[in-house]
Amino acid sequence: MVMCYDDSQTSESASPQQKKIRLDPFAELCDCPSISGQPTEDCTASVQQEITNYKSLKVPPASSNPLQFWEKHVTGYPIMSETARRLL
C-alpha cells in the first residue's frame, strides 16, 4: 500500500496537471491493504500493540548503539525497527 499526499497549491491558478504527488516513504511499512488509502483498523492495532510492548521495555543505556538495539528487536517490533533503521 502506498499513500499519496497532494502537495498542490490551493490557488485557482493551479491546474490538475501541475499537482505534485509525493509518496509517503513509510507507507509500505504497515502492509495493510486499504481502498481509501488510510490504514485499516487491523494495521493500526498492530502498530499500537508494538508501541505498547515497546513502552514496557527496559530503557537501554545512553551509550548503546540504537541500530544494534533495533537489529536485536526486529522480530518483536518489525514496523518500529524498520522505521528506526530508515531514520537512523
PyMOL Python script that loads the backbone (N, CA, C, O; Angstrom):
from pymol import cmd

cmd.read_pdbstr("""\
ATOM      1  N   MET A   1       0.843  -1.169   0.000  1.00  0.00           N
ATOM      2  CA  MET A   1       0.000   0.000   0.000  1.00  0.00           C
ATOM      3  C   MET A   1       0.887   1.230   0.000  1.00  0.00           C
ATOM      4  O   MET A   1       1.824   1.328   0.792  1.00  0.00           O
ATOM      5  N   VAL A   2       0.597   2.151  -0.871  1.00  0.00           N
ATOM      6  CA  VAL A   2       1.341   3.394  -0.931  1.00  0.00           C
ATOM      7  C   VAL A   2       0.356   4.529  -0.806  1.00  0.00           C
ATOM      8  O   VAL A   2      -0.597   4.627  -1.579  1.00  0.00           O
ATOM      9  N   MET A   3       0.588   5.391   0.175  1.00  0.00           N
ATOM     10  CA  MET A   3      -0.290   6.534   0.381  1.00  0.00           C
ATOM     11  C   MET A   3       0.314   7.733  -0.321  1.00  0.00           C
ATOM     12  O   MET A   3       1.528   7.933  -0.295  1.00  0.00           O
ATOM     13  N   CYS A   4      -0.531   8.523  -0.943  1.00  0.00           N
ATOM     14  CA  CYS A   4      -0.069   9.704  -1.643  1.00  0.00           C
ATOM     15  C   CYS A   4      -0.645  10.938  -0.974  1.00  0.00           C
ATOM     16  O   CYS A   4      -1.756  10.921  -0.445  1.00  0.00           O
ATOM     17  N   TYR A   5       0.127  11.995  -1.008  1.00  0.00           N
ATOM     18  CA  TYR A   5      -0.314  13.263  -0.469  1.00  0.00           C
ATOM     19  C   TYR A   5      -0.242  14.296  -1.578  1.00  0.00           C
ATOM     20  O   TYR A   5       0.711  14.312  -2.358  1.00  0.00           O
ATOM     21  N   ASP A   6      -1.226  15.142  -1.651  1.00  0.00           N
ATOM     22  CA  ASP A   6      -1.288  16.173  -2.668  1.00  0.00           C
ATOM     23  C   ASP A   6      -0.595  17.418  -2.151  1.00  0.00           C
ATOM     24  O   ASP A   6      -1.045  18.024  -1.179  1.00  0.00           O
ATOM     25  N   ASP A   7       0.500  17.803  -2.795  1.00  0.00           N
ATOM     26  CA  ASP A   7       1.257  18.987  -2.404  1.00  0.00           C
ATOM     27  C   ASP A   7       0.903  20.199  -3.254  1.00  0.00           C
ATOM     28  O   ASP A   7       1.636  21.188  -3.259  1.00  0.00           O
ATOM     29  N   SER A   8      -0.206  20.133  -3.967  1.00  0.00           N
ATOM     30  CA  SER A   8      -0.543  21.228  -4.864  1.00  0.00           C
ATOM     31  C   SER A   8      -0.950  22.460  -4.085  1.00  0.00           C
ATOM     32  O   SER A   8      -1.397  22.375  -2.942  1.00  0.00           O
ATOM     33  N   GLN A   9      -0.788  23.597  -4.719  1.00  0.00           N
ATOM     34  CA  GLN A   9      -1.199  24.848  -4.106  1.00  0.00           C
ATOM     35  C   GLN A   9      -2.716  24.949  -4.209  1.00  0.00           C
ATOM     36  O   GLN A   9      -3.325  24.360  -5.103  1.00  0.00           O
ATOM     37  N   THR A  10      -3.309  25.681  -3.310  1.00  0.00           N
ATOM     38  CA  THR A  10      -4.754  25.808  -3.305  1.00  0.00           C
ATOM     39  C   THR A  10      -5.229  26.987  -4.129  1.00  0.00           C
ATOM     40  O   THR A  10      -6.429  27.262  -4.157  1.00  0.00           O
ATOM     41  N   SER A  11      -4.332  27.692  -4.800  1.00  0.00           N
ATOM     42  CA  SER A  11      -4.727  28.841  -5.599  1.00  0.00           C
ATOM     43  C   SER A  11      -5.496  28.387  -6.830  1.00  0.00           C
ATOM     44  O   SER A  11      -5.370  27.246  -7.273  1.00  0.00           O
ATOM     45  N   GLU A  12      -6.281  29.280  -7.366  1.00  0.00           N
ATOM     46  CA  GLU A  12      -7.093  28.971  -8.526  1.00  0.00           C
ATOM     47  C   GLU A  12      -6.239  28.729  -9.759  1.00  0.00           C
ATOM     48  O   GLU A  12      -6.692  28.061 -10.688  1.00  0.00           O
ATOM     49  N   SER A  13      -5.023  29.249  -9.799  1.00  0.00           N
ATOM     50  CA  SER A  13      -4.170  29.111 -10.975  1.00  0.00           C
ATOM     51  C   SER A  13      -3.584  27.708 -11.120  1.00  0.00           C
ATOM     52  O   SER A  13      -3.109  27.362 -12.202  1.00  0.00           O
ATOM     53  N   ALA A  14      -3.601  26.895 -10.076  1.00  0.00           N
ATOM     54  CA  ALA A  14      -3.033  25.552 -10.142  1.00  0.00           C
ATOM     55  C   ALA A  14      -3.990  24.633 -10.889  1.00  0.00           C
ATOM     56  O   ALA A  14      -5.147  24.478 -10.497  1.00  0.00           O
ATOM     57  N   SER A  15      -3.508  24.031 -11.958  1.00  0.00           N
ATOM     58  CA  SER A  15      -4.334  23.100 -12.719  1.00  0.00           C
ATOM     59  C   SER A  15      -4.008  21.684 -12.280  1.00  0.00           C
ATOM     60  O   SER A  15      -2.976  21.457 -11.649  1.00  0.00           O
ATOM     61  N   PRO A  16      -4.884  20.712 -12.608  1.00  0.00           N
ATOM     62  CA  PRO A  16      -4.615  19.325 -12.198  1.00  0.00           C
ATOM     63  C   PRO A  16      -3.291  18.796 -12.744  1.00  0.00           C
ATOM     64  O   PRO A  16      -2.672  17.941 -12.111  1.00  0.00           O
ATOM     65  N   GLN A  17      -2.840  19.283 -13.905  1.00  0.00           N
ATOM     66  CA  GLN A  17      -1.586  18.816 -14.465  1.00  0.00           C
ATOM     67  C   GLN A  17      -0.385  19.307 -13.661  1.00  0.00           C
ATOM     68  O   GLN A  17       0.683  18.701 -13.741  1.00  0.00           O
ATOM     69  N   GLN A  18      -0.526  20.379 -12.893  1.00  0.00           N
ATOM     70  CA  GLN A  18       0.582  20.947 -12.144  1.00  0.00           C
ATOM     71  C   GLN A  18       0.706  20.378 -10.738  1.00  0.00           C
ATOM     72  O   GLN A  18       1.632  20.740 -10.012  1.00  0.00           O
ATOM     73  N   LYS A  19      -0.198  19.501 -10.338  1.00  0.00           N
ATOM     74  CA  LYS A  19      -0.160  18.947  -8.987  1.00  0.00           C
ATOM     75  C   LYS A  19       1.082  18.081  -8.810  1.00  0.00           C
ATOM     76  O   LYS A  19       1.452  17.312  -9.697  1.00  0.00           O
ATOM     77  N   LYS A  20       1.708  18.218  -7.669  1.00  0.00           N
ATOM     78  CA  LYS A  20       2.843  17.378  -7.319  1.00  0.00           C
ATOM     79  C   LYS A  20       2.343  16.292  -6.378  1.00  0.00           C
ATOM     80  O   LYS A  20       1.729  16.592  -5.354  1.00  0.00           O
ATOM     81  N   ILE A  21       2.593  15.071  -6.706  1.00  0.00           N
ATOM     82  CA  ILE A  21       2.222  13.950  -5.856  1.00  0.00           C
ATOM     83  C   ILE A  21       3.482  13.473  -5.149  1.00  0.00           C
ATOM     84  O   ILE A  21       4.487  13.173  -5.794  1.00  0.00           O
ATOM     85  N   ARG A  22       3.427  13.403  -3.832  1.00  0.00           N
ATOM     86  CA  ARG A  22       4.551  12.957  -3.016  1.00  0.00           C
ATOM     87  C   ARG A  22       4.153  11.651  -2.354  1.00  0.00           C
ATOM     88  O   ARG A  22       3.114  11.584  -1.697  1.00  0.00           O
ATOM     89  N   LEU A  23       4.947  10.629  -2.514  1.00  0.00           N
ATOM     90  CA  LEU A  23       4.667   9.338  -1.902  1.00  0.00           C
ATOM     91  C   LEU A  23       5.152   9.313  -0.465  1.00  0.00           C
ATOM     92  O   LEU A  23       6.196   9.877  -0.139  1.00  0.00           O
ATOM     93  N   ASP A  24       4.393   8.660   0.382  1.00  0.00           N
ATOM     94  CA  ASP A  24       4.780   8.507   1.772  1.00  0.00           C
ATOM     95  C   ASP A  24       5.875   7.440   1.851  1.00  0.00           C
ATOM     96  O   ASP A  24       5.610   6.280   1.535  1.00  0.00           O
ATOM     97  N   PRO A  25       7.092   7.796   2.262  1.00  0.00           N
ATOM     98  CA  PRO A  25       8.178   6.820   2.265  1.00  0.00           C
ATOM     99  C   PRO A  25       8.002   5.700   3.294  1.00  0.00           C
ATOM    100  O   PRO A  25       8.723   4.704   3.243  1.00  0.00           O
ATOM    101  N   PHE A  26       7.067   5.847   4.214  1.00  0.00           N
ATOM    102  CA  PHE A  26       6.853   4.830   5.239  1.00  0.00           C
ATOM    103  C   PHE A  26       5.541   4.075   5.047  1.00  0.00           C
ATOM    104  O   PHE A  26       5.179   3.262   5.898  1.00  0.00           O
ATOM    105  N   ALA A  27       4.829   4.316   3.970  1.00  0.00           N
ATOM    106  CA  ALA A  27       3.507   3.727   3.778  1.00  0.00           C
ATOM    107  C   ALA A  27       3.542   2.204   3.735  1.00  0.00           C
ATOM    108  O   ALA A  27       2.642   1.551   4.262  1.00  0.00           O
ATOM    109  N   GLU A  28       4.571   1.633   3.113  1.00  0.00           N
ATOM    110  CA  GLU A  28       4.599   0.178   2.965  1.00  0.00           C
ATOM    111  C   GLU A  28       5.025  -0.551   4.235  1.00  0.00           C
ATOM    112  O   GLU A  28       4.981  -1.780   4.273  1.00  0.00           O
ATOM    113  N   LEU A  29       5.431   0.167   5.265  1.00  0.00           N
ATOM    114  CA  LEU A  29       5.855  -0.493   6.500  1.00  0.00           C
ATOM    115  C   LEU A  29       4.717  -1.258   7.147  1.00  0.00           C
ATOM    116  O   LEU A  29       4.918  -2.346   7.686  1.00  0.00           O
ATOM    117  N   CYS A  30       3.556  -0.704   7.095  1.00  0.00           N
ATOM    118  CA  CYS A  30       2.380  -1.407   7.612  1.00  0.00           C
ATOM    119  C   CYS A  30       1.611  -1.883   6.391  1.00  0.00           C
ATOM    120  O   CYS A  30       0.724  -1.184   5.900  1.00  0.00           O
ATOM    121  N   ASP A  31       1.945  -3.059   5.903  1.00  0.00           N
ATOM    122  CA  ASP A  31       1.433  -3.556   4.640  1.00  0.00           C
ATOM    123  C   ASP A  31       0.011  -4.073   4.795  1.00  0.00           C
ATOM    124  O   ASP A  31      -0.244  -5.273   4.704  1.00  0.00           O
ATOM    125  N   CYS A  32      -0.907  -3.146   5.032  1.00  0.00           N
ATOM    126  CA  CYS A  32      -2.306  -3.495   5.193  1.00  0.00           C
ATOM    127  C   CYS A  32      -3.083  -2.867   4.046  1.00  0.00           C
ATOM    128  O   CYS A  32      -3.112  -1.641   3.930  1.00  0.00           O
ATOM    129  N   PRO A  33      -3.716  -3.673   3.192  1.00  0.00           N
ATOM    130  CA  PRO A  33      -4.419  -3.107   2.054  1.00  0.00           C
ATOM    131  C   PRO A  33      -5.591  -2.239   2.486  1.00  0.00           C
ATOM    132  O   PRO A  33      -6.272  -2.531   3.469  1.00  0.00           O
ATOM    133  N   SER A  34      -5.808  -1.189   1.748  1.00  0.00           N
ATOM    134  CA  SER A  34      -6.896  -0.272   2.041  1.00  0.00           C
ATOM    135  C   SER A  34      -7.336   0.405   0.756  1.00  0.00           C
ATOM    136  O   SER A  34      -6.503   0.845  -0.037  1.00  0.00           O
ATOM    137  N   ILE A  35      -8.626   0.488   0.550  1.00  0.00           N
ATOM    138  CA  ILE A  35      -9.154   1.146  -0.638  1.00  0.00           C
ATOM    139  C   ILE A  35      -9.043   2.657  -0.490  1.00  0.00           C
ATOM    140  O   ILE A  35      -8.764   3.351  -1.468  1.00  0.00           O
ATOM    141  N   SER A  36      -9.252   3.169   0.690  1.00  0.00           N
ATOM    142  CA  SER A  36      -9.279   4.615   0.910  1.00  0.00           C
ATOM    143  C   SER A  36      -7.904   5.244   1.014  1.00  0.00           C
ATOM    144  O   SER A  36      -7.790   6.469   0.977  1.00  0.00           O
ATOM    145  N   GLY A  37      -6.854   4.439   1.142  1.00  0.00           N
ATOM    146  CA  GLY A  37      -5.519   4.991   1.336  1.00  0.00           C
ATOM    147  C   GLY A  37      -5.206   5.220   2.806  1.00  0.00           C
ATOM    148  O   GLY A  37      -4.087   5.607   3.142  1.00  0.00           O
ATOM    149  N   GLN A  38      -6.154   4.993   3.674  1.00  0.00           N
ATOM    150  CA  GLN A  38      -5.964   5.139   5.110  1.00  0.00           C
ATOM    151  C   GLN A  38      -5.683   3.769   5.709  1.00  0.00           C
ATOM    152  O   GLN A  38      -6.174   2.764   5.196  1.00  0.00           O
ATOM    153  N   PRO A  39      -4.907   3.709   6.777  1.00  0.00           N
ATOM    154  CA  PRO A  39      -4.631   2.416   7.414  1.00  0.00           C
ATOM    155  C   PRO A  39      -5.917   1.757   7.914  1.00  0.00           C
ATOM    156  O   PRO A  39      -6.831   2.434   8.383  1.00  0.00           O
ATOM    157  N   THR A  40      -5.972   0.443   7.809  1.00  0.00           N
ATOM    158  CA  THR A  40      -7.123  -0.284   8.316  1.00  0.00           C
ATOM    159  C   THR A  40      -7.028  -0.408   9.835  1.00  0.00           C
ATOM    160  O   THR A  40      -5.984  -0.132  10.427  1.00  0.00           O
ATOM    161  N   GLU A  41      -8.116  -0.820  10.450  1.00  0.00           N
ATOM    162  CA  GLU A  41      -8.120  -0.975  11.913  1.00  0.00           C
ATOM    163  C   GLU A  41      -7.109  -2.029  12.358  1.00  0.00           C
ATOM    164  O   GLU A  41      -6.448  -1.850  13.381  1.00  0.00           O
ATOM    165  N   ASP A  42      -6.978  -3.132  11.602  1.00  0.00           N
ATOM    166  CA  ASP A  42      -6.012  -4.179  11.951  1.00  0.00           C
ATOM    167  C   ASP A  42      -4.583  -3.640  11.905  1.00  0.00           C
ATOM    168  O   ASP A  42      -3.764  -3.945  12.772  1.00  0.00           O
ATOM    169  N   CYS A  43      -4.301  -2.844  10.893  1.00  0.00           N
ATOM    170  CA  CYS A  43      -2.968  -2.250  10.752  1.00  0.00           C
ATOM    171  C   CYS A  43      -2.682  -1.313  11.918  1.00  0.00           C
ATOM    172  O   CYS A  43      -1.614  -1.376  12.528  1.00  0.00           O
ATOM    173  N   THR A  44      -3.627  -0.459  12.218  1.00  0.00           N
ATOM    174  CA  THR A  44      -3.473   0.480  13.331  1.00  0.00           C
ATOM    175  C   THR A  44      -3.310  -0.273  14.637  1.00  0.00           C
ATOM    176  O   THR A  44      -2.506   0.121  15.482  1.00  0.00           O
ATOM    177  N   ALA A  45      -4.059  -1.351  14.814  1.00  0.00           N
ATOM    178  CA  ALA A  45      -3.966  -2.139  16.042  1.00  0.00           C
ATOM    179  C   ALA A  45      -2.589  -2.783  16.180  1.00  0.00           C
ATOM    180  O   ALA A  45      -2.049  -2.837  17.285  1.00  0.00           O
ATOM    181  N   SER A  46      -2.006  -3.276  15.073  1.00  0.00           N
ATOM    182  CA  SER A  46      -0.689  -3.909  15.175  1.00  0.00           C
ATOM    183  C   SER A  46       0.387  -2.886  15.521  1.00  0.00           C
ATOM    184  O   SER A  46       1.314  -3.185  16.273  1.00  0.00           O
ATOM    185  N   VAL A  47       0.265  -1.688  14.975  1.00  0.00           N
ATOM    186  CA  VAL A  47       1.226  -0.635  15.309  1.00  0.00           C
ATOM    187  C   VAL A  47       1.058  -0.239  16.775  1.00  0.00           C
ATOM    188  O   VAL A  47       2.045  -0.076  17.492  1.00  0.00           O
ATOM    189  N   GLN A  48      -0.166  -0.087  17.214  1.00  0.00           N
ATOM    190  CA  GLN A  48      -0.424   0.274  18.617  1.00  0.00           C
ATOM    191  C   GLN A  48       0.106  -0.806  19.562  1.00  0.00           C
ATOM    192  O   GLN A  48       0.627  -0.491  20.632  1.00  0.00           O
ATOM    193  N   GLN A  49      -0.024  -2.069  19.173  1.00  0.00           N
ATOM    194  CA  GLN A  49       0.484  -3.159  20.015  1.00  0.00           C
ATOM    195  C   GLN A  49       2.005  -3.102  20.105  1.00  0.00           C
ATOM    196  O   GLN A  49       2.570  -3.314  21.178  1.00  0.00           O
ATOM    197  N   GLU A  50       2.671  -2.818  18.989  1.00  0.00           N
ATOM    198  CA  GLU A  50       4.132  -2.672  19.024  1.00  0.00           C
ATOM    199  C   GLU A  50       4.542  -1.539  19.954  1.00  0.00           C
ATOM    200  O   GLU A  50       5.481  -1.680  20.737  1.00  0.00           O
ATOM    201  N   ILE A  51       3.842  -0.422  19.868  1.00  0.00           N
ATOM    202  CA  ILE A  51       4.161   0.731  20.716  1.00  0.00           C
ATOM    203  C   ILE A  51       3.962   0.392  22.184  1.00  0.00           C
ATOM    204  O   ILE A  51       4.797   0.737  23.020  1.00  0.00           O
ATOM    205  N   THR A  52       2.867  -0.279  22.505  1.00  0.00           N
ATOM    206  CA  THR A  52       2.581  -0.669  23.886  1.00  0.00           C
ATOM    207  C   THR A  52       3.673  -1.596  24.412  1.00  0.00           C
ATOM    208  O   THR A  52       4.155  -1.416  25.530  1.00  0.00           O
ATOM    209  N   ASN A  53       4.063  -2.586  23.611  1.00  0.00           N
ATOM    210  CA  ASN A  53       5.114  -3.512  24.025  1.00  0.00           C
ATOM    211  C   ASN A  53       6.455  -2.797  24.169  1.00  0.00           C
ATOM    212  O   ASN A  53       7.215  -3.081  25.095  1.00  0.00           O
ATOM    213  N   TYR A  54       6.745  -1.880  23.264  1.00  0.00           N
ATOM    214  CA  TYR A  54       7.998  -1.126  23.307  1.00  0.00           C
ATOM    215  C   TYR A  54       8.091  -0.298  24.582  1.00  0.00           C
ATOM    216  O   TYR A  54       9.153  -0.225  25.199  1.00  0.00           O
ATOM    217  N   LYS A  55       6.992   0.324  24.977  1.00  0.00           N
ATOM    218  CA  LYS A  55       6.987   1.156  26.184  1.00  0.00           C
ATOM    219  C   LYS A  55       7.256   0.355  27.445  1.00  0.00           C
ATOM    220  O   LYS A  55       7.673   0.918  28.457  1.00  0.00           O
ATOM    221  N   SER A  56       7.023  -0.950  27.401  1.00  0.00           N
ATOM    222  CA  SER A  56       7.253  -1.782  28.585  1.00  0.00           C
ATOM    223  C   SER A  56       8.699  -2.298  28.665  1.00  0.00           C
ATOM    224  O   SER A  56       9.081  -2.913  29.661  1.00  0.00           O
ATOM    225  N   LEU A  57       9.502  -2.048  27.622  1.00  0.00           N
ATOM    226  CA  LEU A  57      10.910  -2.474  27.643  1.00  0.00           C
ATOM    227  C   LEU A  57      11.725  -1.644  28.615  1.00  0.00           C
ATOM    228  O   LEU A  57      11.405  -0.493  28.912  1.00  0.00           O
ATOM    229  N   LYS A  58      12.793  -2.267  29.103  1.00  0.00           N
ATOM    230  CA  LYS A  58      13.759  -1.552  29.936  1.00  0.00           C
ATOM    231  C   LYS A  58      14.523  -0.574  29.040  1.00  0.00           C
ATOM    232  O   LYS A  58      14.912  -0.926  27.927  1.00  0.00           O
ATOM    233  N   VAL A  59      14.732   0.625  29.515  1.00  0.00           N
ATOM    234  CA  VAL A  59      15.444   1.647  28.744  1.00  0.00           C
ATOM    235  C   VAL A  59      16.913   1.245  28.640  1.00  0.00           C
ATOM    236  O   VAL A  59      17.567   1.007  29.656  1.00  0.00           O
ATOM    237  N   PRO A  60      17.439   1.170  27.394  1.00  0.00           N
ATOM    238  CA  PRO A  60      18.846   0.801  27.249  1.00  0.00           C
ATOM    239  C   PRO A  60      19.747   1.966  27.663  1.00  0.00           C
ATOM    240  O   PRO A  60      19.304   3.115  27.681  1.00  0.00           O
ATOM    241  N   PRO A  61      21.004   1.676  27.994  1.00  0.00           N
ATOM    242  CA  PRO A  61      21.929   2.749  28.374  1.00  0.00           C
ATOM    243  C   PRO A  61      22.103   3.745  27.221  1.00  0.00           C
ATOM    244  O   PRO A  61      22.001   3.378  26.050  1.00  0.00           O
ATOM    245  N   ALA A  62      22.360   4.981  27.562  1.00  0.00           N
ATOM    246  CA  ALA A  62      22.523   6.026  26.547  1.00  0.00           C
ATOM    247  C   ALA A  62      23.729   5.760  25.657  1.00  0.00           C
ATOM    248  O   ALA A  62      23.780   6.228  24.520  1.00  0.00           O
ATOM    249  N   SER A  63      24.679   5.025  26.162  1.00  0.00           N
ATOM    250  CA  SER A  63      25.890   4.735  25.390  1.00  0.00           C
ATOM    251  C   SER A  63      25.695   3.604  24.376  1.00  0.00           C
ATOM    252  O   SER A  63      26.592   3.345  23.574  1.00  0.00           O
ATOM    253  N   SER A  64      24.546   2.928  24.395  1.00  0.00           N
ATOM    254  CA  SER A  64      24.328   1.804  23.486  1.00  0.00           C
ATOM    255  C   SER A  64      24.056   2.301  22.064  1.00  0.00           C
ATOM    256  O   SER A  64      23.647   3.443  21.856  1.00  0.00           O
ATOM    257  N   ASN A  65      24.293   1.422  21.101  1.00  0.00           N
ATOM    258  CA  ASN A  65      24.087   1.731  19.687  1.00  0.00           C
ATOM    259  C   ASN A  65      22.624   1.457  19.324  1.00  0.00           C
ATOM    260  O   ASN A  65      22.178   0.316  19.443  1.00  0.00           O
ATOM    261  N   PRO A  66      21.873   2.455  18.891  1.00  0.00           N
ATOM    262  CA  PRO A  66      20.458   2.239  18.584  1.00  0.00           C
ATOM    263  C   PRO A  66      20.238   1.277  17.418  1.00  0.00           C
ATOM    264  O   PRO A  66      19.237   0.561  17.398  1.00  0.00           O
ATOM    265  N   LEU A  67      21.146   1.245  16.454  1.00  0.00           N
ATOM    266  CA  LEU A  67      20.982   0.306  15.342  1.00  0.00           C
ATOM    267  C   LEU A  67      21.130  -1.137  15.812  1.00  0.00           C
ATOM    268  O   LEU A  67      20.425  -2.023  15.329  1.00  0.00           O
ATOM    269  N   GLN A  68      22.031  -1.371  16.738  1.00  0.00           N
ATOM    270  CA  GLN A  68      22.185  -2.713  17.299  1.00  0.00           C
ATOM    271  C   GLN A  68      20.947  -3.091  18.110  1.00  0.00           C
ATOM    272  O   GLN A  68      20.506  -4.240  18.084  1.00  0.00           O
ATOM    273  N   PHE A  69      20.388  -2.113  18.833  1.00  0.00           N
ATOM    274  CA  PHE A  69      19.165  -2.366  19.598  1.00  0.00           C
ATOM    275  C   PHE A  69      18.047  -2.826  18.667  1.00  0.00           C
ATOM    276  O   PHE A  69      17.380  -3.823  18.945  1.00  0.00           O
ATOM    277  N   TRP A  70      17.838  -2.102  17.559  1.00  0.00           N
ATOM    278  CA  TRP A  70      16.745  -2.450  16.650  1.00  0.00           C
ATOM    279  C   TRP A  70      17.028  -3.732  15.887  1.00  0.00           C
ATOM    280  O   TRP A  70      16.091  -4.447  15.531  1.00  0.00           O
ATOM    281  N   GLU A  71      18.290  -4.044  15.625  1.00  0.00           N
ATOM    282  CA  GLU A  71      18.621  -5.309  14.991  1.00  0.00           C
ATOM    283  C   GLU A  71      18.260  -6.474  15.921  1.00  0.00           C
ATOM    284  O   GLU A  71      17.775  -7.512  15.472  1.00  0.00           O
ATOM    285  N   LYS A  72      18.501  -6.288  17.205  1.00  0.00           N
ATOM    286  CA  LYS A  72      18.185  -7.312  18.209  1.00  0.00           C
ATOM    287  C   LYS A  72      16.666  -7.491  18.367  1.00  0.00           C
ATOM    288  O   LYS A  72      16.202  -8.598  18.638  1.00  0.00           O
ATOM    289  N   HIS A  73      15.895  -6.416  18.200  1.00  0.00           N
ATOM    290  CA  HIS A  73      14.451  -6.455  18.445  1.00  0.00           C
ATOM    291  C   HIS A  73      13.602  -6.458  17.175  1.00  0.00           C
ATOM    292  O   HIS A  73      12.407  -6.167  17.230  1.00  0.00           O
ATOM    293  N   VAL A  74      14.207  -6.783  16.034  1.00  0.00           N
ATOM    294  CA  VAL A  74      13.485  -6.729  14.764  1.00  0.00           C
ATOM    295  C   VAL A  74      12.306  -7.708  14.702  1.00  0.00           C
ATOM    296  O   VAL A  74      11.291  -7.398  14.077  1.00  0.00           O
ATOM    297  N   THR A  75      12.417  -8.866  15.328  1.00  0.00           N
ATOM    298  CA  THR A  75      11.318  -9.838  15.262  1.00  0.00           C
ATOM    299  C   THR A  75      10.126  -9.407  16.106  1.00  0.00           C
ATOM    300  O   THR A  75       8.981  -9.658  15.727  1.00  0.00           O
ATOM    301  N   GLY A  76      10.373  -8.773  17.227  1.00  0.00           N
ATOM    302  CA  GLY A  76       9.281  -8.336  18.094  1.00  0.00           C
ATOM    303  C   GLY A  76       8.651  -7.015  17.684  1.00  0.00           C
ATOM    304  O   GLY A  76       7.502  -6.730  18.020  1.00  0.00           O
ATOM    305  N   TYR A  77       9.417  -6.213  16.953  1.00  0.00           N
ATOM    306  CA  TYR A  77       8.958  -4.876  16.567  1.00  0.00           C
ATOM    307  C   TYR A  77       9.304  -4.611  15.100  1.00  0.00           C
ATOM    308  O   TYR A  77      10.115  -3.730  14.818  1.00  0.00           O
ATOM    309  N   PRO A  78       8.715  -5.343  14.171  1.00  0.00           N
ATOM    310  CA  PRO A  78       9.126  -5.215  12.770  1.00  0.00           C
ATOM    311  C   PRO A  78       8.865  -3.835  12.168  1.00  0.00           C
ATOM    312  O   PRO A  78       9.705  -3.326  11.425  1.00  0.00           O
ATOM    313  N   ILE A  79       7.748  -3.234  12.464  1.00  0.00           N
ATOM    314  CA  ILE A  79       7.418  -1.923  11.894  1.00  0.00           C
ATOM    315  C   ILE A  79       8.285  -0.842  12.513  1.00  0.00           C
ATOM    316  O   ILE A  79       8.849  -0.010  11.801  1.00  0.00           O
ATOM    317  N   MET A  80       8.395  -0.850  13.830  1.00  0.00           N
ATOM    318  CA  MET A  80       9.192   0.178  14.513  1.00  0.00           C
ATOM    319  C   MET A  80      10.674   0.026  14.170  1.00  0.00           C
ATOM    320  O   MET A  80      11.366   1.030  14.003  1.00  0.00           O
ATOM    321  N   SER A  81      11.174  -1.205  14.060  1.00  0.00           N
ATOM    322  CA  SER A  81      12.607  -1.380  13.773  1.00  0.00           C
ATOM    323  C   SER A  81      12.932  -0.915  12.350  1.00  0.00           C
ATOM    324  O   SER A  81      13.986  -0.318  12.129  1.00  0.00           O
ATOM    325  N   GLU A  82      12.063  -1.172  11.400  1.00  0.00           N
ATOM    326  CA  GLU A  82      12.298  -0.684  10.036  1.00  0.00           C
ATOM    327  C   GLU A  82      12.249   0.833   9.989  1.00  0.00           C
ATOM    328  O   GLU A  82      13.058   1.459   9.303  1.00  0.00           O
ATOM    329  N   THR A  83      11.325   1.423  10.700  1.00  0.00           N
ATOM    330  CA  THR A  83      11.228   2.884  10.762  1.00  0.00           C
ATOM    331  C   THR A  83      12.496   3.471  11.380  1.00  0.00           C
ATOM    332  O   THR A  83      13.053   4.443  10.869  1.00  0.00           O
ATOM    333  N   ALA A  84      12.943   2.875  12.479  1.00  0.00           N
ATOM    334  CA  ALA A  84      14.149   3.361  13.152  1.00  0.00           C
ATOM    335  C   ALA A  84      15.371   3.242  12.254  1.00  0.00           C
ATOM    336  O   ALA A  84      16.199   4.152  12.203  1.00  0.00           O
ATOM    337  N   ARG A  85      15.486   2.119  11.544  1.00  0.00           N
ATOM    338  CA  ARG A  85      16.637   1.945  10.640  1.00  0.00           C
ATOM    339  C   ARG A  85      16.614   2.977   9.525  1.00  0.00           C
ATOM    340  O   ARG A  85      17.669   3.467   9.124  1.00  0.00           O
ATOM    341  N   ARG A  86      15.452   3.314   9.023  1.00  0.00           N
ATOM    342  CA  ARG A  86      15.372   4.339   7.972  1.00  0.00           C
ATOM    343  C   ARG A  86      15.738   5.725   8.509  1.00  0.00           C
ATOM    344  O   ARG A  86      16.393   6.515   7.829  1.00  0.00           O
ATOM    345  N   LEU A  87      15.312   5.997   9.714  1.00  0.00           N
ATOM    346  CA  LEU A  87      15.584   7.322  10.289  1.00  0.00           C
ATOM    347  C   LEU A  87      17.010   7.454  10.787  1.00  0.00           C
ATOM    348  O   LEU A  87      17.597   8.533  10.717  1.00  0.00           O
ATOM    349  N   LEU A  88      17.570   6.364  11.290  1.00  0.00           N
ATOM    350  CA  LEU A  88      18.928   6.416  11.827  1.00  0.00           C
ATOM    351  C   LEU A  88      19.951   6.197  10.728  1.00  0.00           C
ATOM    352  O   LEU A  88      21.153   6.207  10.994  1.00  0.00           O
TER     353      LEU A  88
END
""", "prot")
cmd.dss("prot")
cmd.show_as("cartoon", "prot")
cmd.util.cbc("prot")
cmd.orient("prot")
